[in-house]
Amino acid sequence: MFGQSALVSFGDAPSSSRVFVYEVQGLRQSLENDKNNYEIRSSSSVFIKVPYKRMNEEMRRITRMGGTIVSIKPLNSENN
């Protein structure tokens, strides 16, 4: 392809190391939620870490579970 080198992999792209934190409210317990490794409290927000390349997929999953994304913030090394 134009502009791509065979020596550079997609893992070397700056976006491959970017992680975002979604603040989500209104998640409902369902069969899909039972697979998660965190509990859902309908009265509060849930914070989910999402790699850059999975952002759209995670937005669709949250919507299917009845949640609303309140905010999306980058996870900086300073926040760890």
C-alpha beads as a LAMMPS data file, in Angstrom:
LAMMPS data file: protein, C-alpha beads

80 atoms
79 bonds

1 atom types
1 bond types

-500.0 500.0 xlo xhi
-500.0 500.0 ylo yhi
-500.0 500.0 zlo zhi

Masses

1 110.0

Atoms # bond

1 1 1 0.000 0.000 0.000
2 1 1 1.039 3.576 -0.500
3 1 1 2.937 5.153 2.364
4 1 1 3.353 1.971 4.405
5 1 1 6.680 0.358 5.047
6 1 1 7.037 -3.393 5.388
7 1 1 9.461 -2.757 8.271
8 1 1 6.923 -0.928 10.451
9 1 1 4.201 -2.984 12.081
10 1 1 0.873 -1.627 13.264
11 1 1 2.021 -2.267 16.842
12 1 1 4.578 0.504 16.426
13 1 1 1.894 3.097 15.728
14 1 1 1.338 5.667 18.490
15 1 1 -2.348 4.721 18.602
16 1 1 -1.536 1.126 19.610
17 1 1 -0.486 2.231 23.091
18 1 1 -3.308 4.727 23.669
19 1 1 -5.890 3.761 26.273
20 1 1 -9.078 5.630 27.131
21 1 1 -11.350 5.490 30.158
22 1 1 -15.104 5.442 29.553
23 1 1 -17.376 6.627 32.346
24 1 1 -20.624 4.718 31.854
25 1 1 -23.954 5.038 33.655
26 1 1 -27.170 3.064 33.467
27 1 1 -25.842 -0.419 32.746
28 1 1 -28.388 -3.156 33.358
29 1 1 -27.588 -6.657 34.533
30 1 1 -28.017 -9.158 31.698
31 1 1 -26.504 -12.366 30.375
32 1 1 -23.889 -10.351 28.484
33 1 1 -22.955 -8.421 31.635
34 1 1 -22.437 -11.645 33.584
35 1 1 -19.288 -12.235 31.492
36 1 1 -17.641 -9.042 32.799
37 1 1 -15.024 -9.100 35.520
38 1 1 -16.641 -6.224 37.447
39 1 1 -19.961 -5.766 39.204
40 1 1 -22.593 -3.338 37.955
41 1 1 -24.258 -0.876 40.293
42 1 1 -27.148 0.916 38.613
43 1 1 -26.837 3.854 41.024
44 1 1 -23.333 4.866 40.022
45 1 1 -20.842 5.100 37.224
46 1 1 -18.635 2.302 35.957
47 1 1 -15.172 3.133 34.606
48 1 1 -13.933 0.938 31.756
49 1 1 -10.419 1.035 30.258
50 1 1 -10.538 0.692 26.472
51 1 1 -7.625 0.474 24.003
52 1 1 -7.851 2.882 21.077
53 1 1 -8.403 0.152 18.487
54 1 1 -11.457 -1.217 20.371
55 1 1 -13.260 2.080 21.013
56 1 1 -16.079 1.637 18.476
57 1 1 -16.642 -1.983 19.431
58 1 1 -16.884 -1.051 23.117
59 1 1 -19.301 1.818 22.397
60 1 1 -21.644 -0.583 20.609
61 1 1 -21.383 -3.127 23.452
62 1 1 -22.211 -0.485 26.081
63 1 1 -25.209 0.661 24.071
64 1 1 -26.483 -2.931 23.748
65 1 1 -26.236 -3.293 27.532
66 1 1 -28.391 -0.194 28.041
67 1 1 -25.578 2.079 29.225
68 1 1 -24.871 5.708 28.485
69 1 1 -21.319 6.961 28.014
70 1 1 -20.958 10.059 30.181
71 1 1 -17.340 10.858 29.343
72 1 1 -14.306 9.538 27.510
73 1 1 -10.873 10.562 28.750
74 1 1 -7.373 9.465 27.756
75 1 1 -5.548 7.394 30.356
76 1 1 -2.215 9.149 30.835
77 1 1 0.809 7.667 32.540
78 1 1 0.313 10.340 35.217
79 1 1 -3.113 8.898 36.127
80 1 1 -1.833 5.392 36.906

Bonds

1 1 1 2
2 1 2 3
3 1 3 4
4 1 4 5
5 1 5 6
6 1 6 7
7 1 7 8
8 1 8 9
9 1 9 10
10 1 10 11
11 1 11 12
12 1 12 13
13 1 13 14
14 1 14 15
15 1 15 16
16 1 16 17
17 1 17 18
18 1 18 19
19 1 19 20
20 1 20 21
21 1 21 22
22 1 22 23
23 1 23 24
24 1 24 25
25 1 25 26
26 1 26 27
27 1 27 28
28 1 28 29
29 1 29 30
30 1 30 31
31 1 31 32
32 1 32 33
33 1 33 34
34 1 34 35
35 1 35 36
36 1 36 37
37 1 37 38
38 1 38 39
39 1 39 40
40 1 40 41
41 1 41 42
42 1 42 43
43 1 43 44
44 1 44 45
45 1 45 46
46 1 46 47
47 1 47 48
48 1 48 49
49 1 49 50
50 1 50 51
51 1 51 52
52 1 52 53
53 1 53 54
54 1 54 55
55 1 55 56
56 1 56 57
57 1 57 58
58 1 58 59
59 1 59 60
60 1 60 61
61 1 61 62
62 1 62 63
63 1 63 64
64 1 64 65
65 1 65 66
66 1 66 67
67 1 67 68
68 1 68 69
69 1 69 70
70 1 70 71
71 1 71 72
72 1 72 73
73 1 73 74
74 1 74 75
75 1 75 76
76 1 76 77
77 1 77 78
78 1 78 79
79 1 79 80
